[in-house]
Amino acid sequence: MKETDERLRNKIAGLFKCDEAELYRSLGEPPTLPRRVRRPLYSYLGDLDSRRRTSPASELRQARLNRAEGHKRAANDLRRFAENEIDGDRRARLQDAAEMNDSIAETLYSLATELQADVPTAYENRVECEERIREIELEHRELTNTLRDLRPNMRGWVSEKLIELEAQLENLRAKLEELKNEEWVVVERTRPDWVALEDAKRLVAEADGRAKFNALVPDIRTRLCAQWHACEQVKKYEDEAALTMAIGDVLMTLSSTLPVATLAVLVVKIGVKKFCNCPS
């Protein structure tokens, strides 16, 4: 393997700390399920652009339609994975997440097509208030610097303006605390939905990773079990890391872009004798 032994041993040690599900998730990458973003789930129901009130209505409508299509694709992917899922609990969670994505898509379609007031979300109100505070603070600093260079008889208007800005800042900061509390309430209310979506994303990634691994199993067995004679070779290794490194070297010949170290750890976690159907 191309990496140094010490670096590879450290990587393998880290991989062994993961359970099999985590390893499969690292191999999978569902292409259309929404990835986690900094904004919380409920912001999907409004417009993610905090400057939306200055954007043309046609652009906002199209942006919402695009996001609705993304959630529709996610719902379809989730249902497809649910159909192939044997575990009943996993299947139910995937189906619930699919319905949730459908609901979000329908809301976005409605916002994009119906003539209605464009009500900002709690998140957007908070962001807008913070942006306004930054603008006023900047204006206050600039006026303060200007005041130092003015003649005494010209300072009156600037001083009055500074007092006015300070009053605005005081009011905005009080409003910001109210908006933060409002946002926190909404976040807490929608947290179960967000957790469910994240859980669904992990399930899809795991299912995708398992499918990729299973597709390679025949090729891995040919190289590892038939050609390398793993049932005999495994007796030479008492250390899991050394065994994994040896298996990794064997799997380097695979024509796959999947990380060899992860594949090797998975084989060891499954059990080489079990994987190769070694005689007891």
Buried (B, 14 or more C-beta within 10 A) or exposed (E): BEBEEEEBBEBBEEBBEBEBBBBBBBBBEBEBBBEEEEBBBBBBBBBBBBEBEEEEEEEBBEBBBEBBBBBBBBBBBBBBBBEEBEEEEBBEBBBBBBEBBBBBBEBBBEBBEEEEEEEBBBBBBBBBBBEBBEEBEEBBEEBEEBBEEEEEEEBEEBEEBBEEBEEBBEEBEEBBEEBBEBBEEBBEEBEEBBEBBBBBBBBBBBBBBBBBBEEBBEBBBEBBBEEBEBBEBBEEBEEBBBBBBBBBEBBEEBEBEBBBBBBBBBBBBBEBBEBBEBEE
